[in-house]
Amino acid sequence: MESAQLLDILGNENRRKILHLLASRPCYMSEIAERLDVGAKAILGHLELLERAGMIEASTDEQRRKYFHITDNLRLEVFVSPYSFEVEMTTVAVSAPQQQILANPAVKSLKSLYNEINDLVEKREHVMQEYQDIQGIITQTLGHCMDVIEEVADDHIEAEILYALLKGPMNKRVLSMHLGIPEYVLERYIEKMEQKEVLKRDENNYIIG
């Protein structure tokens, strides 16, 4: 699932509400329709889309009734700054020992589990603060890169090529698709930029160099 596709799927309010319900416990389609006050046909369409996207899956109970639950731990992050727009999607794996502990409520008391969760949340907030600090430094550095690119680029196409390569190595085809510029046009610019030693080839990809 591409990040852009996932954003489109989550752009629908009812699909977000469905995931919110399933985040607490698995539900039958009739339960979801009743809780959201939405017709069963519409709910079925949302469920099928979420299922095709791999975000939820269906199981059957002893009475052969189908119920739905979230399949995995998924994190979607959108970062927008004056110099970048990034969407990243990661799957958070849960180790087997943790699953075993949580599956048996007798192993720990509710209070100890609650305290453990609070400690973990505090650690996550600390890590996120460090992450935000690093993102701020990256944004500031990107701003400096943009200033330098304006100086070394002969025109806007060269600048666009360099902007794209700031995100990482790309081959000619990927650059062409990313910028919407035919490959044969890019070839002339790339050759000229290689001569100026603004970029260089790294195997099949081009990088700033």
Sequence and secondary structure as in RCSB ss.txt:
>XXXX:A:sequence
MESAQLLDILGNENRRKILHLLASRPCYMSEIAERLDVGAKAILGHLELLERAGMIEASTDEQRRKYFHITDNLR
LEVFVSPYSFEVEMTTVAVSAPQQQILANPAVKSLKSLYNEINDLVEKREHVMQEYQDIQGIITQTLGHCMDVIE
EVADDHIEAEILYALLKGPMNKRVLSMHLGIPEYVLERYIEKMEQKEVLKRDENNYIIG
>XXXX:A:secstr
  HHHHHHHHTSHHHHHHHHHHTTS EEHHHHHHHHT  HHHHHHHHHHHHHTTSEEEEE TT  EEEEE S EE
EEEEEETTEEEEEEEE    HHHHHHHH TTSS HHHHHHHHHHHHHHHHHHHHHHHHHHHHHHHHHHHHHHHHH
HH SSHHHHHHHHHHTT  B HHHHHHHHT  HHHHHHHHHHHHHTTSEEEETTEEEE 
